[in-house]
């Protein structure tokens, strides 16, 4: 999600800063300085800080929704299909770490005065995935909690990784740990949804 055009370049920089520092920790001046423009030029291109944040979150949502729709288009109601869906979500979060970071800041009450984004973006995507996955799920499964568990785990691993025996963190940039996480999440999801092993 990068571009050389003026407004898109501002959005790229704002995305990185909002993902790193949160909405509340980022000022328009910081964004302008990072882009190499003055505040008036940034405001001309994208508006004020709130406008910029809304544009960043909309762009992040569009990218995430497109990735999910591409995976859901080939979904099969079995363990293999669920694994592909989980892998598609992990792959998106690895390729676009700024998107989980933006949402994790919101989990910590960042941008509390911009309260409608979950209903605008998150709820419809959860409903879209749930509707597609439901035929693969056993009776009595709390599908909403299962989907949220995948999100919590993936975002947490992406941001915090896992500690090795020496106390060092390995995460999405460590192929071995990413493979371990993927395998672990496959097993967790099968257990939550009451699915057989896809390799059985």
Secondary structure as UniProt FT lines:
FT   HELIX           6..21
FT   TURN            24..25
FT   HELIX           28..35
FT   HELIX           39..46
FT   HELIX           49..72
FT   TURN            73..74
FT   HELIX           79..95
FT   HELIX           97..107
FT   TURN            108..113
FT   HELIX           118..122
FT   HELIX           123..133
FT   HELIX           134..136
FT   TURN            139..140
FT   HELIX           143..160
FT   STRAND          162..163
FT   TURN            165..166
FT   STRAND          169..170
FT   TURN            172..173
FT   HELIX           175..193
FT   TURN            198..199
//
